[in-house]
Amino acid sequence: MIARKHIAAALIGAATFATTPLVLAADGQPKQSAGEYASDAVVTTKVKAALVAEKELSALDISVETIEGVTTLTGDVDTTAHKDLAGRVVGGVDGVRQVNNDLKVKK
């Protein structure tokens, strides 16, 4: 329990440093403004913290990306129930407008 809290705190702290860069598309033109990128980085950090706090999930096996409030989950989970749980947890995070649950169930 304490370890999960430390991981969540570290993720939130890391978001502070991840909010300054400007994301560029392949053609060198800005894909998102710095403010949009910062907002998405904060949402991603909140999502990761929520996944870490969920005892039934192995958050280390789940990757999270947020673009304009649309959060995509990728990685592997043990069961369909875990996939569904991850989607529900993420859907409840403030700032998430949509969840693309691309998690795969391990065979």
KATACOR-V805112 format. One record per pair of residues at least 6 apart in sequence whose C-alpha atoms are under 8 Angstrom apart, sorted by the first residue. I is the first residue (numbers start at 1). J is the second residue. D is the distance in whole Angstrom. If there is no record, write none. Layout:
i & j & d
I & J & D
I & J & D
This chain:
i & j & d
4 & 52 & 6
4 & 53 & 6
5 & 53 & 7
7 & 49 & 8
7 & 52 & 7
8 & 48 & 7
8 & 49 & 5
8 & 50 & 8
8 & 52 & 7
8 & 53 & 7
9 & 49 & 8
11 & 45 & 6
11 & 48 & 7
11 & 49 & 7
12 & 42 & 8
12 & 45 & 6
12 & 46 & 7
12 & 49 & 7
15 & 41 & 6
15 & 42 & 6
15 & 45 & 6
18 & 38 & 7
18 & 41 & 7
19 & 34 & 8
19 & 37 & 7
19 & 38 & 4
19 & 39 & 8
19 & 41 & 6
19 & 42 & 8
20 & 34 & 7
20 & 38 & 7
21 & 34 & 7
21 & 37 & 8
22 & 30 & 7
22 & 32 & 7
22 & 33 & 7
22 & 34 & 5
22 & 37 & 7
23 & 30 & 6
23 & 31 & 6
23 & 32 & 6
23 & 33 & 8
23 & 34 & 7
23 & 37 & 7
24 & 30 & 5
24 & 31 & 5
24 & 32 & 7
25 & 31 & 5
36 & 68 & 7
37 & 67 & 8
40 & 66 & 5
40 & 67 & 6
40 & 68 & 6
40 & 69 & 6
41 & 66 & 7
43 & 66 & 7
43 & 69 & 7
43 & 93 & 8
43 & 94 & 7
43 & 95 & 6
43 & 96 & 7
44 & 64 & 6
44 & 65 & 6
44 & 66 & 6
44 & 71 & 7
46 & 93 & 7
46 & 94 & 8
47 & 64 & 8
47 & 90 & 6
47 & 93 & 6
48 & 59 & 7
48 & 64 & 7
50 & 89 & 7
50 & 90 & 7
50 & 93 & 8
51 & 57 & 7
51 & 58 & 8
51 & 59 & 6
51 & 86 & 7
51 & 89 & 7
51 & 90 & 8
52 & 58 & 7
52 & 59 & 5
56 & 82 & 7
57 & 77 & 8
57 & 82 & 7
57 & 86 & 7
58 & 77 & 7
61 & 75 & 6
61 & 76 & 6
61 & 77 & 7
62 & 73 & 7
62 & 74 & 6
62 & 75 & 5
62 & 76 & 7
62 & 77 & 8
62 & 103 & 8
63 & 73 & 6
63 & 74 & 5
63 & 75 & 6
64 & 71 & 7
64 & 72 & 6
64 & 73 & 5
64 & 74 & 7
65 & 71 & 6
65 & 72 & 5
65 & 73 & 7
66 & 72 & 6
69 & 95 & 6
69 & 96 & 5
69 & 97 & 5
69 & 98 & 7
70 & 96 & 6
70 & 97 & 6
70 & 98 & 5
70 & 99 & 6
70 & 100 & 7
71 & 90 & 8
71 & 96 & 6
71 & 97 & 8
71 & 98 & 6
71 & 99 & 5
71 & 100 & 6
72 & 99 & 6
72 & 100 & 5
72 & 101 & 6
72 & 102 & 7
73 & 99 & 8
73 & 100 & 6
73 & 101 & 5
73 & 102 & 5
73 & 103 & 6
74 & 101 & 7
74 & 102 & 5
74 & 103 & 5
74 & 104 & 7
75 & 102 & 8
75 & 103 & 5
75 & 104 & 6
76 & 103 & 6
76 & 104 & 5
76 & 105 & 6
76 & 106 & 6
77 & 83 & 6
77 & 103 & 7
77 & 104 & 6
77 & 105 & 5
77 & 106 & 6
78 & 105 & 6
78 & 106 & 5
78 & 107 & 8
79 & 105 & 6
79 & 106 & 7
80 & 105 & 6
83 & 101 & 8
83 & 103 & 6
83 & 104 & 8
83 & 105 & 7
87 & 99 & 7
87 & 101 & 6
90 & 96 & 7
90 & 99 & 7
91 & 97 & 8
91 & 98 & 7
91 & 99 & 6
